């Protein structure tokens, strides 16, 4: 979640290109109350503006989005 917006995106590129996210996702599962485990308990990214996060997603997933648009 960034600001008031919930984003549901694959974590693949976050794990691949960020040691911080890779380490975080490799932590042992602490049950149902883990951040990011549900819509009601999202992983919150503070200090980031929604518009900047959208720009990051466009760069990270540009090939995927282009493919999805071509398939439709």
Buried (B, 14 or more C-beta within 10 A) or exposed (E): BBEEEEEEEEBEBBBEEEEEBEEBEEEEEEEEEEEEBEEEEBBEEEEEEBEEBEEEBEEBBEEEEEEEEEEE
